[in-house]
Amino acid sequence: MIDKPGVDERWLAAEVAAAWAVDIVNLVFMPVGLDGHAWAYRVDTSDGERYFLKLRRGEFTRAAVLLPGFLRAHGVRQVVAPIDLPDGGADRGFGDYRLLLYPFHDGGSLWGRGLTDRQWIVYGEFLGQLHAVTPSADITAVLPVETYRSSAGERLRTLGGQAAASDALGAFWDRYGAALHRLSETVDDLASRVTQGQHVVCHADIHPGNLIADGAGPLHVVDWDAPILAPRERDLMFVYSQDFGDHPINAHRAELFRRGYGPLEPDQTMLSYYRSERHLDDVAVLLDSILNSEASPESRANDLHWLTRIAETVADPRYEA
């Protein structure tokens, strides 16, 4: 979110300092992400260390708290896992919010600048290793399981009427509403045709925006908010779609990725389902955010930029789910 949360940052810094036993000298808001219920800060300490603080209204899922540490313990070194509290556990309450503290990695996301050849290979190695992990019974118990039943279409239909009648979105809806309703029908059709495959542990949001690297350095994988047990196409969609990141896959990058991942022949219907459902879900999230009366003009403008980018993609006659 690019709008700050409605919290007293002095009290927030004091809570983090007491909970994780760190001496904080600076708390810097980071306007990143599109999740309307989560916010990020950089935490600077007196000994020169830096941390990444995630603040969420409501609860983190147990999978988001527990899975990253489990993966690191099982050798998936690219995973950025939350730092345990001295008295046990990883997440901390703060009024109506929960907190997680992570190591901070320099360099920023790879959405804009893309991956080097070596990083494409490591990207493949990471996903291959992730998809080969056998979760423990405790982890399996907290991971959602793919059902191929999306709420995005119903949310779109509910929000579409509001969008059409609003000053902020009326013109947008006149131009793109029909295409978005067709997208909802496409998602329903694809969901009826998918062949349910073997379930593996999936990150579920593994686009280049959640890959962090300092230049050509090692990859760090962040944002483990919604892992799921699903076919591997749930993650591979982000690799093989052209919609995520400014330097998407091409034949050369695909070969590098396969070199890391290993032999693979993704199910094309499954990839199409996940691509279309992700577009539809993002549209519903962004419509809801723009219609929020508490959103700032800057936040609405940012959300409308991303909403229009998706709508232009799906309205293009060349669009193929």
Secondary structure, 3 states (H helix, E strand, C coil): CCCCCCCCHHHHHHHHHHHHCCCEEEEEEECCCCCCCEEEEEEEECCCCEEEEEEEECCCCHHHHHHHHHHHHCCCCCECCCCCCCCCCCCEEECCEEEEEEECCCCCECCCCCCCHHHHHHHHHHHHHHHHCCCCHHHHHHCCECCCCCCHHHHHHHHHHHHHHCCCCHHHHHHHHHHHHHHHHHHHHHHHHCCCCCCEEECCCCCHHHEECCCCCCCEECCCCCCEEECCHHHHHHHHCCCCCCCCCCHHHHHHHHHHHCCCCCCHHHHHHHHHHHHHHHHHHHHHHHHCCCCCHHHHHHHHHHHHHHHHHHHCCCCCC
